[in-house]
Amino acid sequence: MSWKIFKKQISSMDFNDETKFILGIDIGSKATKIAIWNVNRKQAELIDMSGGYGNPSIPTVMQYIPENREWVYGEYALLNRGYFDDITIHNILSKLGTKELINISGKPMNIPNLLSRYIKEIIDMCKNLNPNADIVGVIAAVPDYFSESAREELERAFSIAGLSKALINLMGYRECILRYLYFERSLNSEEKVLFIDYGGEQIRGGLIRVNPSNEGSVNAETLSYLFDSTLGGRKLDKLLKKLFVNFYCEETGLTQHRISDEILHQIEVFAYQNKGLLFQNYYKKKTTKLYFNFVYPAFQKSVTIEDMDRLIEPFSQSIKEFISKLLNKTINGVIDKNEIHKIIAVGGGFEMSWMKELLENEFLGSSIIYPKEAEGTVALGACIGAASYLGIIPETMIKLTDYHRLTWDIGINGAFRKAPCFIPLIEKNTFWWQKPKPKIFILDGETENTLCIPVYKRNDRGEITPLHTINLEGLPDRPSRTLRLKFTLGFRQYDQIEVIIKDCGFGEMFPATDYTQTAIIQL
């Protein structure tokens, strides 16, 4: 049953009932956050996922223990290292759409089935608030660059978990952030919003031009969007682990290659447990004393401000360059910092004070919005979206327009393995600043030195529409199947693609010539 049919069935439901749960779920690369609509305060609030310890998130980790034939989740799965062949799965969302199978006690299991177990577990955690809870609406946040196959598998995971009726929609991170930002805030005129989302897997950022369309509707145009996986919080965790491994080697005289897997795991857990203290003391300009009491004999090491400076400085410099690219690589050219109306910083990375200081120094004099629960902002926005869809709050439609990436495939009709087919030259969801890989074709048939190549665009339904015709003249005179042409595509700007066609030659028989032609495809 689709959610639209389910919505009709619950249209007369009293949503002020505390047993009717409306949720926003963000299954992140490192941690999972869930927000619930508080019917009394009329706002979205994060659920304490730690069982009373005040932590609004749990690690996105699941583990199968063959000895007991049981699954464990969250922090226990992250910290546990048994003496058997435990199977630990990190960042399961990134595996969606890959068709990967994971062997569990001799039985291959697909990712949607595994993820459904995790979803059931986190929903049960939510029901600890009220054992009589009934899940009536869910929006799951997903990365904006999520593939169609990954979306389908995530929806299937929710269906297997028994939430097919309650799942309203999958909502991109950008829309979640905008819904959080403009909840109970009026939008009367155009605003340029810069968001930076510092998560575990990568840092993401974008510049969005937001315009009020009419009552209950907002148009949002993405002017730039970048992400960098080398700057994610997980990379920082690896550097901390490396620092602690060096401490251990200095103390014991062992080389890293001689450290047992068990000790390496203990060091990883030790880094995870002390990360918060390290950055807290770094903000206070204090040295941190750490006691390596999981080894014998135990020893103490001090992490100085200089140690932390060396750790953070490369990150700091790279993040400054990332912010600069965000403003320089927009579809309208360079955007001055003074043109930005709102800046919002979200993600767990902004719970580190040095990141806040960096951003404030980059935007001196600008007002920066730091949500109280930076790590859970996306989940809160998803929950607000769910409440809007259900009509509990005034319904707001946010129409996001992506000028900065393709919404369809662009290619030509050719043959692959002797079968006629559509061959993409540049694929859907390619960002305008990306450089697609060149494609090389062998021409079959006599060309008579001229050739017309129709270029098509293909939508999600596989429908092909003519887009442009490339006219090649003065081609090298060669027999059939000996003329090799390389097609290199790149965006001149967000609505124009430049195609450069070069002769590649055909071995020693027909060396490459200097033949080159350029064509412009208007989107």
C-alpha atoms as one frame of an Amber mdcrd trajectory, in Angstrom:
protein
   0.000   0.000   0.000   1.421   3.407  -0.948   1.668   6.221   1.570  -0.878
   8.326  -0.377  -3.523   5.632   0.150  -2.483   5.299   3.784  -2.775   9.090
   4.202  -6.458   8.933   3.220  -7.013   6.262   5.859  -5.423   8.390   8.583
  -6.925  11.725   7.478  -9.325  11.714  10.438  -6.614  10.717  12.904  -5.902
  12.889  15.937  -2.256  13.823  15.524  -2.205  15.354  19.007  -2.145  11.793
  20.308   1.296  11.096  21.828   1.175   7.498  20.594   1.191   8.648  16.949
   4.860   8.934  16.052   6.014  11.154  13.171   9.719  10.657  12.518  12.595
  12.103  10.530  15.434   9.592  10.111  19.004  10.353   9.071  21.045   7.161
   8.668  24.427   8.822   8.301  27.784   7.334   7.362  29.027   7.410  10.962
  25.942   7.968  13.090  22.157   7.679  12.927  19.861  10.409  14.232  16.084
  10.322  14.607  13.788  13.278  15.289  10.208  12.988  16.524   7.384  15.504
  16.268   6.536  16.701  19.795   2.752  17.094  19.775   2.805  19.299  22.879
   5.549  21.745  21.885   4.599  21.609  18.178   8.186  21.135  17.076  10.659
  18.463  16.005  13.006  17.119  18.677  15.858  14.635  18.589  15.363  11.311
  20.336  17.974  10.232  22.883  19.293   7.105  21.173  21.756   6.275  23.957
  19.235   4.932  26.452  19.285   7.884  28.822  22.876   9.125  28.447  21.877
  12.238  26.521  23.368  11.258  23.158  21.050  11.973  20.210  22.817   9.520
  17.899  24.127   5.992  17.682  26.937   4.730  15.438  25.682   3.404  12.103
  27.209   0.002  12.721  25.728  -3.489  12.871  27.476  -6.718  13.770  26.648
 -10.402  13.512  28.094 -12.696  16.209  28.133 -16.277  14.859  28.779 -17.794
  18.286  25.400 -16.598  19.586  23.696 -16.240  16.199  22.650 -12.729  17.133
  22.854  -9.208  15.777  24.057  -6.233  17.786  23.870  -2.580  16.782  25.266
   0.866  17.477  28.033   1.499  19.965  28.209  -2.099  21.153  28.818  -3.257
  17.585  31.425  -0.516  17.116  33.387  -1.259  20.287  32.955  -5.024  20.462
  35.702  -7.264  19.187  34.948 -10.874  19.962  37.181 -13.885  19.572  35.120
 -15.396  16.769  34.438 -14.478  13.154  32.231 -11.502  13.952  30.940  -9.698
  10.856  30.866  -5.920  11.336  29.171  -3.664   8.772  29.961   0.069   8.743
  28.256   2.801   6.703  25.682   0.444   5.214  23.930   3.251   3.312  26.943
   3.568   0.985  26.459  -0.066  -0.081  22.944   0.515  -1.426  22.638   0.153
  -5.180  25.840  -1.915  -5.441  24.066  -5.326  -5.539  26.630  -6.481  -2.967
  25.953  -9.693  -1.052  27.377 -10.286   2.432  27.889 -13.839   3.643  26.203
 -14.383   7.007  26.878 -17.897   8.358  27.026 -19.348   4.867  23.948 -17.499
   3.634  24.431 -14.592   1.195  22.270 -11.631   2.243  21.578  -8.542   0.162
  21.944  -5.020   1.522  18.196  -4.128   1.719  17.571  -7.180   3.916  20.471
  -6.313   6.202  19.511  -2.651   6.372  15.925  -3.580   7.248  17.239  -5.246
  10.424  19.002  -2.035  11.386  15.870   0.025  10.659  13.749  -2.288  12.830
  16.260  -1.881  15.656  16.294   1.922  15.590  12.481   2.025  15.369  12.317
  -0.225  18.463  14.628   2.264  20.214  12.137   5.018  19.379   9.311   2.950
  20.825  11.107   2.925  24.169   9.530   6.375  24.561   6.099   4.783  24.390
   5.565   1.015  23.957   2.118   1.747  22.459   3.570   3.922  19.717   2.202
   3.707  16.192   4.470   4.995  13.403   2.195   7.053  11.138   4.706   9.056
   9.110   8.414   8.798   8.269  10.724  10.790   6.045  14.194   9.363   5.521
  17.002  11.764   4.642  19.321  10.691   1.822  22.389  12.202   0.138  21.506
  14.503  -2.751  23.669  12.453  -5.110  21.969   9.158  -4.205  21.469   6.974
  -7.280  18.038   5.775  -8.382  18.992   2.158  -7.651  20.132   3.132  -4.141
  16.819   4.931  -3.537  14.866   1.879  -4.673  16.833  -0.401  -2.357  16.374
   1.963   0.603  12.621   2.021   0.017  12.685  -1.781  -0.141  14.555  -1.913
   3.176  11.846   0.214   4.822   9.201  -2.042   3.279  10.870  -5.202   4.625
  11.070  -3.484   8.025   7.273  -3.106   7.940   7.206   0.638   7.231   5.966
   0.690   3.625   2.748   2.461   4.659   4.421   4.986   6.938   7.298   5.960
   4.616   6.189   9.279   3.135   9.227  10.109   1.062  13.000  10.137   0.759
  14.253  13.701   1.173  17.637  15.077   0.089  19.926  16.686   2.641  19.573
  20.140   1.073  15.790  20.138   1.374  16.027  18.897   4.979  18.385  21.760
   5.828  16.120  24.323   4.133  13.055  22.998   5.962  14.903  23.310   9.265
  16.169  26.789   8.385  12.781  28.205   7.363  10.611  26.461   9.955   8.505
  29.239  11.515  10.652  31.819   9.679   9.066  33.959   7.008  10.647  34.335
   3.581   9.604  37.624   2.002  12.310  38.160  -0.605  15.154  36.403  -2.378
  17.927  35.058  -0.154  21.239  33.388  -0.929  21.884  30.625   1.597  25.276
  29.006   2.087  25.210  25.684   3.897  28.168  23.598   5.021  27.495  20.064
   6.221  30.520  18.493   7.901  29.737  14.802   8.262  31.642  11.631   8.947
  32.173  10.512   5.372  32.689  13.887   3.693  32.230  17.612   3.907  29.417
  18.958   1.709  28.476  22.494   0.886  26.259  24.453  -1.398  24.998  27.888
  -2.299  21.237  28.049  -2.816  19.162  30.968  -4.079  15.794  30.806  -2.317
  12.723  32.664  -3.592   9.157  32.734  -2.273   6.916  31.489  -5.085   3.468
  31.808  -3.564   1.861  30.955  -0.270   3.038  27.504   0.763   5.622  27.210
  -2.017   9.333  28.035  -2.223  11.675  27.877  -5.218  15.284  26.986  -4.458
  17.975  27.099  -7.149  21.303  25.428  -6.430  24.054  27.761  -7.616  26.921
  25.558  -6.448  27.382  22.219  -4.740  30.637  20.519  -3.749  31.698  17.583
  -1.629  35.082  16.225  -0.561  35.524  12.757   0.919  39.148  13.423   1.915
  37.980  15.914   4.554  35.295  13.853   6.311  35.325  13.286  10.055  36.314
   9.663   9.508  39.664  10.828   8.053  40.284  12.813  11.227  39.536   9.677
  13.258  42.157   7.769  11.252  44.763  10.453  11.948  44.004  10.290  15.676
  44.384   6.523  15.583  47.709   6.916  13.765  48.905   9.358  16.460  48.003
   6.887  19.214  49.652   4.003  17.343  52.846   6.083  17.187  52.614   6.683
  20.954  52.269   2.938  21.504  55.230   2.152  19.253  57.412   4.747  21.015
  56.572   3.258  24.406  56.900  -0.437  23.527  59.635  -0.301  20.907  57.476
  -2.298  18.497  57.000  -1.422  14.857  53.445  -0.921  13.634  53.576  -4.168
  11.624  54.182  -6.157  14.814  51.176  -4.765  16.706  48.450  -7.381  17.111
  44.981  -6.852  15.636  43.540  -6.895  19.151  45.764  -4.008  20.293  45.013
  -2.046  17.104  41.304  -2.441  17.816  41.825  -1.287  21.411  43.689   1.790
  20.154  40.829   2.539  17.736  38.307   2.301  20.594  40.589   4.436  22.793
  40.719   7.153  20.106  36.915   7.043  19.731  36.408   7.408  23.488  38.879
  10.282  23.939  38.237  12.301  20.789  35.797  14.672  22.510  38.193  15.332
  25.408  41.069  16.070  23.030  39.170  18.715  21.076  37.659  20.185  24.232
  41.117  20.683  25.754  42.470  21.933  22.431  39.842  24.686  22.496  40.954
  25.552  26.046  44.615  25.482  24.933  45.371  22.697  27.395  47.561  19.615
  27.084  45.613  16.353  27.378  47.026  13.494  29.446  45.944  10.072  28.268
  46.362   6.798  30.165  46.885   3.756  27.972  45.509   1.375  30.589  44.430
  -1.324  28.156  48.020  -2.574  27.816  50.491  -3.989  30.313  52.336  -2.229
  31.683  50.065   0.813  31.389  51.644   4.131  30.422  50.762   7.806  30.115
  51.201  10.089  27.133  50.481  13.787  26.683  48.884  15.255  23.584  50.131
  18.829  23.321  48.629  21.812  21.549  51.434  21.453  18.989  50.418  17.833
  18.339  46.841  18.936  17.699  47.978  21.854  15.527  49.926  19.465  13.297
  46.867  17.214  13.092  44.363  19.953  12.298  46.353  22.415  10.167  46.166
  20.413   6.889  42.415  19.979   7.421  41.973  23.640   8.214  43.778  24.756
   5.060  41.863  22.310   2.844  38.503  23.381   4.283  39.332  27.039   3.572
  40.057  26.086  -0.042  36.796  24.116  -0.135  34.818  27.180   0.990  36.611
  29.326  -1.585  35.648  26.876  -4.364  32.030  26.942  -3.185  31.886  30.677
  -3.826  33.995  30.687  -6.984  32.493  27.680  -8.795  28.900  28.807  -9.078
  26.841  28.677 -12.255  26.823  32.498 -12.310  30.522  32.981 -11.675  32.160
  34.224  -8.486  29.856  35.131  -5.577  31.133  37.693  -3.081  30.830  36.805
   0.609  28.837  39.994   1.167  26.115  38.735  -1.195  25.248  35.827   1.111
  22.228  36.419   3.347  22.343  33.316   5.548  25.055  30.840   6.515  24.126
  27.616   8.291  26.638  25.103   9.656  25.365  21.575  10.262  26.803  18.124
  10.876  28.752  16.572  13.715  31.977  18.253  12.602  30.692  21.603  13.889
  30.590  20.247  17.409  34.372  20.789  17.294  35.135  24.370  18.323  38.031
  24.790  15.888  35.623  24.312  12.981  33.360  27.080  14.290  36.353  29.394
  14.695  37.519  28.622  11.165  34.112  29.454   9.682  33.782  32.658  11.698
  37.225  33.798  10.535  36.261  33.092   6.920  33.055  35.135   7.240  34.023
  37.934   9.607  31.043  40.042  10.591  28.516  37.590   9.141  25.841  35.969
  11.247  26.271  32.193  11.167  23.486  29.858  12.260  24.729  26.997  14.435
  21.839  24.670  15.272  21.862  23.570  18.912  22.093  19.957  17.774  24.305
  20.386  14.710  24.641  16.636  14.203  20.870  16.161  14.077  19.867  19.105
  11.866  19.093  16.929   8.844  16.907  14.576  10.919  15.052  17.572  12.390
  14.433  18.970   8.899  13.151  15.586   7.720  10.755  15.440  10.670   9.486
  18.965   9.939   8.951  17.826   6.352   6.926  14.822   7.551   4.738  17.065
   9.718   4.198  19.333   6.706   3.191  16.439   4.440   0.712  15.251   7.065
  -0.818  18.729   7.338   0.055  19.140  11.018   1.845  22.388  10.173   1.115
  24.583   7.130   2.211  22.582   4.115   5.272  24.011   2.416   6.482  22.726
  -0.924  10.158  23.298  -1.662  11.030  22.961  -5.332  14.769  22.416  -5.731
  16.194  23.128  -9.164  19.576  21.645 -10.037  21.220  23.741 -12.714  24.595
  22.547 -11.510  24.199  18.950 -12.664  22.569  17.014 -15.462  19.097  15.631
 -14.988  19.405  13.174 -17.908  22.031  11.183 -19.834  23.575  12.621 -22.989
  24.888  10.198 -25.593  24.761   8.729 -29.068  23.317   5.632 -30.693  26.008
   3.079 -31.429  26.847  -0.589 -31.055  28.377  -2.370 -28.084  29.346  -6.044
 -28.444  27.626  -6.013 -31.848  24.290  -4.968 -30.299  22.755  -1.535 -31.053
  22.385   0.581 -27.931  22.428   4.075 -26.449  25.967   4.926 -25.323  26.203
   7.722 -22.711  28.904  10.318 -23.304  28.068  12.103 -20.080  25.763  10.634
 -17.447  22.882  11.918 -15.377  23.811  13.620 -12.074  27.217  14.697 -13.404
  28.134  18.013 -11.782  28.958  20.793 -14.196  32.442  21.195 -12.721  33.289
  17.497 -13.170  35.316  16.192 -16.105  33.762  13.019 -17.567  36.057  10.315
 -18.901  36.673  10.563 -22.668  35.061   7.941 -24.915  36.760   6.380 -27.959
  34.715   5.060 -30.893  35.677   3.056 -33.980  33.687   4.092 -37.033  32.093
   1.242 -38.958  31.470   2.068 -42.616  32.805   4.477 -45.216  32.766   8.111
 -44.020  33.676   9.956 -47.250  35.507  12.446 -44.997  32.263  13.790 -43.520
  29.998  12.487 -40.788  26.839  13.656 -39.012  26.477  12.345 -35.461  23.083
  12.887 -33.780  23.329  13.500 -30.019  20.414  12.529 -27.777  19.275  12.991
 -24.204  17.716  10.088 -22.269  15.353  10.483 -19.300  14.635   8.166 -16.344
  12.068   6.227 -18.370  14.614   5.475 -21.083  12.947   7.814 -23.588  15.413
   9.293 -26.087  15.026  12.817 -27.502  17.234  14.502 -30.168  19.391  17.248
 -28.676  22.063  18.236 -31.208  23.847  17.072 -34.356  27.640  17.145 -34.582
  28.879  17.710 -38.147  32.406  16.443 -38.767  34.220  17.467 -41.941  37.684
  16.769 -43.267  37.999  13.415 -41.510  41.112  11.336 -42.295  40.531   9.062
 -45.295  40.710   5.505 -43.952  39.062   2.120 -44.518  36.082   1.046 -42.414
  36.887   0.207 -38.770  40.268   1.921 -38.812  39.119   5.427 -37.885  39.232
   5.911 -34.109  37.827   9.135 -32.663  38.109  10.302 -29.065  35.203  12.332
 -27.670  36.093  14.557 -24.711  33.200  16.391 -23.065  33.197  19.181 -20.531
  30.890  21.949 -19.356  31.715  25.428 -20.648  29.082  26.660 -18.237  26.088
  25.072 -16.581  23.949  25.095 -19.757  26.589  24.433 -22.425  28.683  21.334
 -23.092  31.813  21.480 -25.225  32.691  18.362 -27.247  36.242  17.982 -28.570
  36.725  15.227 -31.174  40.263  14.070 -31.959  41.739  11.426 -34.247  43.449
   8.659 -32.230  44.977   6.822 -35.159  44.932   3.052 -35.603  48.195   1.558
 -34.413  51.280   1.793 -36.605  49.198   1.276 -39.733  47.472   4.669 -39.436
  49.245   7.019 -36.994  47.163   9.704 -35.293  46.785  12.963 -37.187  46.274
  16.443 -35.769  42.584  16.319 -36.749  40.488  18.120 -34.110  36.986  19.538
 -34.184  34.934  21.222 -31.496  31.163  21.329 -31.094  28.971  23.154 -28.572
  25.810  21.471 -27.273  23.231  23.868 -25.856  21.226  22.294 -23.027
